[in-house]
Amino acid sequence: MVCAIPRGQISTYGAVARAAGLPGRARLAGFALRMAPRDVNVPWHRVVGAGGRIVFPKASRQHREQAQRLRAEGVAVKDGRIDRLFIADLDDPRA
């Protein structure tokens, strides 16, 4: 489901879990991303927490990397938050 998120858009862990048929399993979606082999090249940076926020601590390398990757795709990131304008609808087959 994460690979279905278009470039320049984001989704939440909860939405990814729902789209995968696992409602209420947002943490499982995060765990799956963490455990995915690096060579699979899953666009993990397109998944954020509820409310469109980057979940990594602000001072962490992961937070900086996610914000940098999103900005490189044209996603506006301000104070670790992403505007709802960039949220992909994973329930919509046209997304």
N, C-alpha and C positions, 0 to 999 in steps of 0.2 A: 504494500500500500504506500509506503514511503516513496518508492520509485515513481508512483503515479502523481506525486505532487509536482506541478509544472515549475520550471525554472522561473525565479522571480516571485514565487508565492510560497506561503508557509501553511502548515497545519498544526494542530495540537496533538499531544500524545493521546488524549481522549478520543479525538476524531479519528485518528489512525486506528485505534483499537476498535471503535464502533464499525468503521468501514471494513475491518478484517473479520467482523462477526464476533467480536469479543467486547461487548459493551461493559463499561465499568472496569476495564482492565488497562487503564492508562499506564500504570507502573509496569505492567508486563510489556507494553510497547516500548517503553524506555529501556527495560532490561534486554529486550531483543535487539535493539539498536546497539547497546553497549557490547553485547556478545557477538554481534555479526563480524565475521572475518573482514579485515581491512581490504583484502583484495576483491571483495564483492562490490565495493564502491557505491554503497548506499548513501544517498544524499541526506545524511543525518542532520545536517545544519538547517534543513527546511522544517524541522519539527521543534516546536516550542511548547512551553507550559500553558496552562489555562490563562486566558486573558492576554495572550500574545507576548508573554515574557520569556526571555532566555533564562533557563533554570540553573545554569551554572553560577557559582559565586562571581560577583562582578570583577574581582581582582584575579580570577583564574585565567590560565592560558586557554582553556576551552571556551570561556565566555568571549574572550577577544577573538579567537579563531572563528567562532560561530557568527559573531557580528560582522567580521571582515568578509566571510564568505557570502553572507546575505547581502551586504552592501555591494559586493562585486556583481551580484545578480540584479541589482537595482532596487532592492528592498530597503526601505527607510527604517533605520534602527536608531531610536533615541532613548537613552538611559536604559538600555537593555530591553526595551519594549518595541513591538512591531504593530503598526496600525492595522486595524481590522480590514482595511482595503486590500491587504495582501494575502488574506486567508483564502485558501483553495477549498472548494466544496467537494469533499471526497465522496459524498453521497450522489453527486450529480455525474452521470456517465460522460458528460461533455467536458468535465474538468480535466 
